[in-house]
Amino acid sequence: MIKINIFKDDVKGLQKFEDERGIIADIFYKKPLEHVALIKSKPNTIRGNHYHKETTQHMLITQGSLEYWFKNINDDSPAKMILCQRGDLVTTPPNEIHALKIKDDGNEFIVFSSGLRGGQDYESDTYRVETIID
């Protein structure tokens, strides 16, 4: 799991421009992507509790907040959690179990995927597990 905030963090290769009109912030530069989806979640819901063997996902939080729970499929220790808010971009590599606990304010995020997860292949690289949320 990698987390950056596109509005706050300086990341090598990504540019950010700000003036009196607002901000233009790079999300990706020279990254292969095969699918993009918008996901809206109602308050206090759970998503995920699965992993992908071949797909890397990038979630850009556009509204609200969520708890991102994660652990490697070969790790016997409890899952870790980070709080994600507007502007955070979380990258989920293959073989990382992930689960999302949507907070009281609901949530919206855009998922950018490289790999099989998208369109008619949406479920072909999804492996469900028991909840990892503590």
Secondary structure as a PSIPRED ss2 file (coil, helix, strand):
# PSIPRED VFORMAT (PSIPRED V4.0)

   1 M C   1.000  0.000  0.000
   2 I E   0.000  0.000  1.000
   3 K E   0.000  0.000  1.000
   4 I E   0.000  0.000  1.000
   5 N E   0.000  0.000  1.000
   6 I C   1.000  0.000  0.000
   7 F C   1.000  0.000  0.000
   8 K C   1.000  0.000  0.000
   9 D C   1.000  0.000  0.000
  10 D C   1.000  0.000  0.000
  11 V C   1.000  0.000  0.000
  12 K C   1.000  0.000  0.000
  13 G C   1.000  0.000  0.000
  14 L C   1.000  0.000  0.000
  15 Q C   1.000  0.000  0.000
  16 K E   0.000  0.000  1.000
  17 F E   0.000  0.000  1.000
  18 E E   0.000  0.000  1.000
  19 D E   0.000  0.000  1.000
  20 E C   1.000  0.000  0.000
  21 R C   1.000  0.000  0.000
  22 G E   0.000  0.000  1.000
  23 I E   0.000  0.000  1.000
  24 I E   0.000  0.000  1.000
  25 A E   0.000  0.000  1.000
  26 D C   1.000  0.000  0.000
  27 I C   1.000  0.000  0.000
  28 F C   1.000  0.000  0.000
  29 Y C   1.000  0.000  0.000
  30 K C   1.000  0.000  0.000
  31 K C   1.000  0.000  0.000
  32 P C   1.000  0.000  0.000
  33 L C   1.000  0.000  0.000
  34 E C   1.000  0.000  0.000
  35 H E   0.000  0.000  1.000
  36 V E   0.000  0.000  1.000
  37 A E   0.000  0.000  1.000
  38 L E   0.000  0.000  1.000
  39 I E   0.000  0.000  1.000
  40 K E   0.000  0.000  1.000
  41 S E   0.000  0.000  1.000
  42 K C   1.000  0.000  0.000
  43 P C   1.000  0.000  0.000
  44 N C   1.000  0.000  0.000
  45 T C   1.000  0.000  0.000
  46 I E   0.000  0.000  1.000
  47 R E   0.000  0.000  1.000
  48 G E   0.000  0.000  1.000
  49 N E   0.000  0.000  1.000
  50 H E   0.000  0.000  1.000
  51 Y E   0.000  0.000  1.000
  52 H C   1.000  0.000  0.000
  53 K C   1.000  0.000  0.000
  54 E C   1.000  0.000  0.000
  55 T C   1.000  0.000  0.000
  56 T E   0.000  0.000  1.000
  57 Q E   0.000  0.000  1.000
  58 H E   0.000  0.000  1.000
  59 M E   0.000  0.000  1.000
  60 L E   0.000  0.000  1.000
  61 I E   0.000  0.000  1.000
  62 T E   0.000  0.000  1.000
  63 Q E   0.000  0.000  1.000
  64 G E   0.000  0.000  1.000
  65 S E   0.000  0.000  1.000
  66 L E   0.000  0.000  1.000
  67 E E   0.000  0.000  1.000
  68 Y E   0.000  0.000  1.000
  69 W E   0.000  0.000  1.000
  70 F E   0.000  0.000  1.000
  71 K E   0.000  0.000  1.000
  72 N E   0.000  0.000  1.000
  73 I C   1.000  0.000  0.000
  74 N C   1.000  0.000  0.000
  75 D C   1.000  0.000  0.000
  76 D C   1.000  0.000  0.000
  77 S C   1.000  0.000  0.000
  78 P C   1.000  0.000  0.000
  79 A C   1.000  0.000  0.000
  80 K E   0.000  0.000  1.000
  81 M E   0.000  0.000  1.000
  82 I E   0.000  0.000  1.000
  83 L E   0.000  0.000  1.000
  84 C E   0.000  0.000  1.000
  85 Q E   0.000  0.000  1.000
  86 R C   1.000  0.000  0.000
  87 G C   1.000  0.000  0.000
  88 D E   0.000  0.000  1.000
  89 L E   0.000  0.000  1.000
  90 V E   0.000  0.000  1.000
  91 T E   0.000  0.000  1.000
  92 T E   0.000  0.000  1.000
  93 P C   1.000  0.000  0.000
  94 P C   1.000  0.000  0.000
  95 N C   1.000  0.000  0.000
  96 E E   0.000  0.000  1.000
  97 I E   0.000  0.000  1.000
  98 H E   0.000  0.000  1.000
  99 A E   0.000  0.000  1.000
 100 L E   0.000  0.000  1.000
 101 K E   0.000  0.000  1.000
 102 I E   0.000  0.000  1.000
 103 K E   0.000  0.000  1.000
 104 D E   0.000  0.000  1.000
 105 D E   0.000  0.000  1.000
 106 G E   0.000  0.000  1.000
 107 N E   0.000  0.000  1.000
 108 E E   0.000  0.000  1.000
 109 F E   0.000  0.000  1.000
 110 I E   0.000  0.000  1.000
 111 V E   0.000  0.000  1.000
 112 F E   0.000  0.000  1.000
 113 S E   0.000  0.000  1.000
 114 S E   0.000  0.000  1.000
 115 G C   1.000  0.000  0.000
 116 L C   1.000  0.000  0.000
 117 R C   1.000  0.000  0.000
 118 G C   1.000  0.000  0.000
 119 G H   0.000  1.000  0.000
 120 Q H   0.000  1.000  0.000
 121 D H   0.000  1.000  0.000
 122 Y C   1.000  0.000  0.000
 123 E C   1.000  0.000  0.000
 124 S C   1.000  0.000  0.000
 125 D C   1.000  0.000  0.000
 126 T C   1.000  0.000  0.000
 127 Y E   0.000  0.000  1.000
 128 R E   0.000  0.000  1.000
 129 V C   1.000  0.000  0.000
 130 E C   1.000  0.000  0.000
 131 T C   1.000  0.000  0.000
 132 I C   1.000  0.000  0.000
 133 I C   1.000  0.000  0.000
 134 D C   1.000  0.000  0.000
